[in-house]
């Protein structure tokens, strides 16, 4: 036991030393040009971030030096430790919702209200998007990206089974039954991290107000309506409509192999599919998931927007803010969209992918309403428990009430602390 504690202490000291070495230096206070140290939990995206350097260097004389983390817990520990050592990064990725609120509450991130005001006035960003970055009337951080959660599908499997893009929930359910009968697993699922999409789809697609009520505590997870929805999920589990929740295979590779026909994911997933050799429009495509409730006037579309933030105490604060200002422009978003293969938040950006361009136009129309992705909508302490319980439910489907009760216990504790 003593040996393990000693090793743990040594590891902590080493980590702190590496952190200080990694964050120190790199630009004088007040500089608005030069090399900006950028830290992200999107390690796989490092090449795309770095590919923007020629454009940002040309436009504003700033280049990124990107450090990527693939382990979320290590990344969050790193960022939080950096604030304690007052060696905070000039630019870093985070999450909106409760996680951003916590940093703002501790006055750890820089105010970007002036950047948002100008970008909105210039038509570079929708005012609706600013609500995800607004705390007590002020804006913090800028959008790293915006992603809509849609249903990707293996086009060859659909074609082989005579299936077209469904436009109603009934059609989607009929398609799932048809695929299963043909020996094809309809949907992807996992027991780790991304355990929430089907819950999100079912609840928001049944009643967006019910879904939003979970995030503000006005609706309990044990509400009979939520239990009924979970039982619908259970029924689908019993039909064998979902892939092995414990699979360690990359989901993009699974879709390519035909381990399942469809996967509910953010629009950034296209880059992963391209990475495994699938071609958009030929090997895969996607569609907006129809509402469960056919009486809804607008189809809910979960939206995810992840922020890039500047630490308030960073020596590179001014440099980080200068880059953030550039990031909102059409030139920056054109470069980013084409590098990532994702939807740009700037409507002036030029998008090479015609499908993504059309998707962006569709969801901004009157037939759809955006709902906050569950990962950002749920308060962090509730989210952590919910991800575990949804994962456990996927791995061992059964009576949903015990799983929901554990989530509600966490919710009760959280909301009681806010009184």
C-alpha positions in Angstrom: 0.0 0.0 0.0 2.8 2.4 1.0 4.6 1.7 -2.3 1.5 2.4 -4.4 1.0 5.7 -2.5 4.6 6.7 -3.1 4.3 5.9 -6.8 1.0 7.8 -7.0 2.7 10.9 -5.3 5.6 10.7 -7.7 3.3 10.5 -10.7 1.4 13.6 -9.4 4.6 15.5 -9.0 5.8 14.5 -12.4 2.5 15.5 -14.0 2.6 18.9 -12.3 6.1 19.4 -13.5 5.2 18.5 -17.1 2.2 20.8 -16.9 4.3 23.7 -15.8 6.9 23.0 -18.5 4.2 22.7 -21.1 2.3 25.9 -20.2 5.1 28.3 -19.3 6.6 30.7 -21.8 5.3 30.8 -25.3 4.5 34.5 -25.7 4.6 37.8 -23.9 1.6 39.2 -22.2 -0.3 41.5 -24.6 1.0 39.9 -27.8 -1.6 39.5 -30.5 0.6 37.7 -33.1 2.8 34.7 -32.8 2.5 31.0 -31.8 -0.5 30.2 -29.6 -0.4 27.2 -27.4 -3.7 25.2 -27.9 -4.8 22.3 -25.8 -7.7 20.0 -26.8 -9.4 16.8 -25.8 -9.8 16.1 -29.5 -6.4 14.5 -30.1 -7.6 12.9 -33.3 -8.4 16.3 -34.7 -4.8 17.7 -34.3 -3.9 17.4 -38.0 -7.0 19.4 -38.9 -6.3 22.1 -36.4 -2.6 22.3 -37.5 -3.7 22.4 -41.2 -5.3 25.9 -40.5 -2.0 27.5 -39.7 -1.2 28.7 -43.2 -4.6 30.4 -43.3 -4.4 32.0 -39.8 -0.8 33.0 -40.3 -1.7 34.8 -43.5 -4.8 36.4 -42.1 -3.8 37.4 -38.6 -0.2 36.2 -38.2 -1.1 33.5 -35.6 -0.2 29.8 -35.7 -1.4 27.1 -33.3 0.9 24.8 -31.4 -1.6 22.0 -30.7 -1.4 19.5 -27.8 -4.1 16.8 -28.0 -5.4 14.5 -25.2 -7.2 11.3 -26.0 -8.2 10.6 -22.4 -11.0 12.9 -21.2 -10.3 12.5 -17.5 -6.6 13.3 -18.0 -7.5 16.3 -20.1 -9.9 17.8 -17.6 -7.4 17.2 -14.8 -4.7 18.9 -16.8 -6.8 22.0 -17.5 -8.1 22.3 -13.9 -4.6 21.9 -12.6 -3.3 24.6 -14.9 -5.7 27.1 -13.3 -4.4 26.2 -9.9 -0.8 26.8 -11.0 -1.7 30.0 -12.7 -0.1 28.7 -15.9 -3.3 28.4 -17.8 -3.5 27.8 -21.6 -4.1 30.6 -24.0 -6.7 28.5 -25.8 -8.3 25.2 -24.9 -11.4 23.2 -25.7 -14.1 22.6 -23.2 -17.9 21.9 -23.1 -20.9 24.2 -22.9 -23.7 23.8 -20.3 -22.9 23.1 -16.7 -19.1 22.5 -17.4 -18.7 26.0 -18.9 -20.9 27.5 -16.1 -18.5 26.1 -13.5 -15.5 27.8 -15.0 -17.3 31.1 -15.5 -18.5 31.0 -11.9 -14.9 30.7 -10.7 -13.9 33.6 -13.1 -11.5 31.3 -14.9 -12.3 32.1 -18.6 -12.1 35.3 -20.5 -15.2 37.4 -21.5 -15.8 37.2 -25.3 -18.9 39.4 -25.4 -17.3 42.0 -27.7 -16.3 39.3 -30.2 -19.8 37.9 -30.3 -21.4 41.3 -30.7 -19.3 42.1 -33.7 -19.7 38.6 -35.2 -23.5 38.8 -34.9 -23.6 42.3 -36.3 -21.4 41.2 -39.3 -23.7 38.2 -39.9 -20.9 35.7 -39.1 -22.9 33.8 -36.5 -26.5 33.3 -35.5 -27.7 35.1 -32.4 -29.5 31.8 -31.4 -26.1 30.1 -31.1 -24.9 32.7 -28.5 -27.3 31.3 -25.9 -25.0 28.3 -25.4 -22.2 30.6 -24.6 -24.1 33.1 -22.4 -23.8 33.2 -18.6 -25.5 36.0 -16.7 -25.8 38.1 -19.8 -22.2 37.8 -21.0 -20.6 35.5 -23.6 -17.6 33.3 -22.9 -15.5 31.3 -25.4 -16.4 30.9 -29.1 -17.8 27.8 -30.9 -15.1 25.4 -31.8 -17.7 23.7 -34.0 -21.4 23.0 -34.4 -22.6 19.5 -35.0 -26.1 18.1 -35.6 -26.9 14.6 -34.4 -28.3 12.6 -37.3 -28.5 9.0 -38.4 -25.6 7.7 -40.6 -26.3 4.5 -42.5 -24.5 2.0 -44.7 -25.8 2.8 -48.1 -25.0 -0.6 -49.6 -27.0 -2.3 -46.9 -30.0 -0.1 -47.4 -29.8 -0.6 -51.2 -29.5 -4.4 -50.8 -32.6 -4.5 -48.7 -34.7 -2.0 -50.7 -34.7 0.6 -48.0 -34.8 4.4 -48.6 -34.3 7.2 -46.2 -37.2 7.1 -43.7 -39.3 10.3 -43.3 -41.4 9.1 -40.4 -40.7 7.2 -37.2 -43.0 4.4 -38.3 -41.0 4.0 -41.5 -37.7 3.9 -39.4 -39.1 1.2 -37.1 -40.4 -0.8 -40.1 -37.0 -0.6 -41.7 -35.3 -1.8 -38.4 -37.6 -4.8 -38.4 -36.9 -5.5 -42.0 -33.2 -5.4 -41.5 -33.3 -7.7 -38.5 -35.3 -10.2 -40.4 -32.7 -10.1 -43.1 -30.0 -10.8 -40.5 -28.7 -7.3 -40.2 -28.4 -5.5 -36.9 -30.2 -2.2 -37.3 -28.6 0.2 -34.8 -25.3 0.9 -33.1 -24.9 1.2 -29.3 -22.1 1.3 -26.8 -21.8 0.9 -23.0 -19.1 3.7 -22.7 -19.3 7.5 -23.0 -21.7 7.8 -26.0 -24.5 5.9 -24.2 -27.1 8.6 -24.4 -28.0 9.2 -28.1 -30.9 6.7 -28.2 -32.4 8.0 -24.9 -32.0 11.6 -26.3 -33.7 10.6 -29.6 -36.6 8.8 -27.9 -37.4 11.5 -25.3 -36.8 14.6 -27.4 -38.6 13.0 -30.3 -41.6 12.2 -28.1 -41.9 15.6 -26.3 -39.2 18.3 -26.4 -40.7 20.0 -23.3 -40.4 16.7 -21.4 -36.8 16.4 -22.6 -35.9 20.0 -21.5 -37.5 19.4 -18.2 -34.9 16.8 -17.3 -32.2 19.4 -17.7 -33.7 21.9 -15.4 -35.1 19.5 -12.8 -38.8 20.1 -13.4 -39.1 16.5 -14.7 -38.0 13.4 -12.8 -36.3 10.5 -14.5 -38.8 8.3 -12.7 -41.7 10.2 -14.3 -44.1 7.6 -15.8 -43.7 9.1 -19.2 -39.9 8.6 -19.1 -40.4 5.1 -17.8 -42.7 4.3 -20.7 -40.1 5.6 -23.2 -37.4 3.5 -21.5 -39.7 0.5 -21.9 -40.0 1.2 -25.6 -36.2 1.1 -25.7 -36.2 -2.1 -23.8 -38.6 -3.7 -26.2 -36.3 -2.7 -29.1 -33.4 -4.2 -27.2 -35.3 -7.5 -26.8 -35.9 -7.6 -30.6 -32.1 -7.6 -31.1 -32.0 -4.2 -32.8 -28.7 -3.0 -31.3 -25.1 -4.0 -31.8 -22.9 -5.5 -29.0 -22.7 -2.7 -26.4 -19.3 -4.0 -25.2 -17.6 -4.0 -28.6 -14.2 -2.3 -28.7 -14.2 -2.0 -32.5 -14.1 1.5 -33.9 -17.8 2.5 -34.7 -16.8 3.8 -38.2 -15.2 0.4 -38.9 -18.3 -1.3 -37.6 -20.5 0.5 -40.0 -18.1 -0.2 -42.9 -18.1 -3.9 -42.0 -21.9 -4.0 -41.7 -21.9 -4.9 -38.0 -24.9 -2.6 -38.0 -26.8 -0.6 -40.6 -27.2 2.7 -38.8 -25.5 4.8 -36.2 -26.8 7.9 -34.4 -23.9 10.4 -34.3 -22.8 14.0 -34.8 -22.1 15.3 -38.2 -18.3 15.3 -37.4 -18.6 11.5 -37.8 -18.3 11.8 -41.5 -14.6 12.4 -41.2 -14.2 9.1 -39.3 -16.0 7.3 -42.0 -13.9 8.9 -44.7 -10.9 7.8 -42.6 -11.8 4.1 -42.9 -12.3 4.4 -46.6 -16.0 5.0 -46.9 -17.1 7.5 -49.5 -20.0 9.9 -48.8 -23.0 9.3 -51.1 -21.6 6.0 -52.3 -20.8 4.0 -49.2 -22.6 6.0 -46.6 -25.2 8.7 -46.2 -27.3 10.2 -43.4 -30.7 11.5 -42.6 -32.4 13.7 -39.9 -34.1 11.3 -37.5 -37.9 11.6 -37.7 -39.8 12.6 -34.6 -41.2 9.7 -32.5 -44.4 11.7 -32.0 -46.0 12.3 -35.5 -48.1 15.2 -34.0 -45.0 17.4 -33.3 -45.1 20.4 -35.6 -41.3 20.5 -35.7 -38.8 17.7 -35.7 -36.3 18.0 -32.9 -32.6 17.9 -33.9 -30.0 17.6 -31.2 -27.2 20.1 -31.6 -23.8 20.0 -30.1 -21.5 23.0 -30.0 -18.2 22.7 -28.3 -16.3 25.8 -27.2 -12.8 27.1 -27.5 -11.9 29.1 -24.5 -9.3 31.6 -23.3 -8.1 31.4 -19.7 -8.5 34.6 -17.9 -5.1 34.4 -16.2 -3.2 33.1 -19.2 0.0 34.9 -20.4 -1.4 34.4 -23.9 -4.8 35.8 -23.1 -4.6 38.6 -25.8 -3.3 36.2 -28.4 -6.0 33.7 -27.6 -8.7 36.4 -27.9 -7.2 37.6 -31.2 -7.4 34.0 -32.6 -10.9 33.6 -31.3 -12.0 36.8 -33.1 -10.5 35.4 -36.4 -12.1 32.0 -35.8 -15.6 33.5 -36.2 -14.9 34.8 -39.7 -16.0 33.2 -42.9 -12.4 32.6 -44.0 -11.6 30.7 -40.9 -14.8 28.7 -41.0 -14.4 27.8 -44.7 -10.9 26.4 -43.9 -12.2 24.6 -40.8 -15.3 23.1 -42.5 -13.2 21.8 -45.4 -10.5 20.4 -43.1 -13.0 18.6 -40.8 -15.7 17.8 -43.2 -18.3 19.3 -40.9 -21.0 22.0 -40.8 -19.6 25.5 -40.3 -21.5 27.8 -38.0 -20.7 30.9 -40.2 -23.4 31.0 -42.9 -21.0 32.9 -45.2 -18.5 30.0 -45.2 -18.0 28.0 -48.4 -18.8 24.3 -48.0 -17.4 21.8 -50.5 -19.7 19.0 -49.2 -23.1 19.6 -50.9 -24.8 17.3 -48.4 -23.5 19.2 -45.4 -24.5 22.5 -46.9 -28.1 21.2 -47.5 -28.3 19.8 -44.0 -27.3 23.2 -42.6 -30.0 24.9 -44.7 -32.6 22.3 -43.7 -32.2 22.4 -39.9 -32.4 26.2 -40.0 -35.8 26.0 -41.7 -39.2 26.1 -40.1 -39.7 22.3 -40.0 -37.0 21.7 -37.4 -36.2 22.8 -33.9 -32.8 22.5 -32.2 -32.5 20.9 -28.8 -29.3 20.8 -26.8 -27.4 17.6 -26.9 -28.0 15.6 -23.7 -24.2 15.6 -22.9 -24.4 19.4 -22.5 -28.1 19.6 -21.3 -27.7 17.5 -18.2 -25.9 19.0 -15.2 -22.4 17.3 -14.9 -23.1 15.3 -11.7 -26.3 14.0 -13.2 -24.7 13.3 -16.6 -21.9 11.3 -15.0 -24.4 8.9 -13.4 -26.7 8.8 -16.4 -23.9 7.8 -18.8 -23.0 4.9 -16.5 -26.7 3.8 -16.1 -27.5 4.1 -19.8 -24.4 2.1 -20.5 -25.4 -0.6 -17.9 -28.9 -0.7 -19.4 -27.5 -1.2 -22.9 -25.2 -4.0 -21.7 -27.8 -5.7 -19.5 -31.3 -4.7 -20.7 -34.0 -5.1 -18.1 -36.5 -3.3 -16.0 -35.5 0.4 -16.6 -36.8 1.7 -13.3 -33.7 0.8 -11.2 -31.4 2.5 -13.7 -33.6 5.6 -13.8 -33.9 5.7 -10.0 -30.1 5.9 -9.7 -30.0 8.8 -12.1 -32.9 10.5 -10.2 -31.0 10.1 -6.9 -28.1 12.0 -8.4 -30.5 14.6 -9.8 -32.2 15.1 -6.4 -28.9 15.6 -4.7 -27.8 18.1 -7.4 -30.9 20.2 -7.4 -31.1 20.2 -3.5 -27.6 21.7 -3.5 -28.9 24.6 -5.7 -31.6 25.7 -3.2 
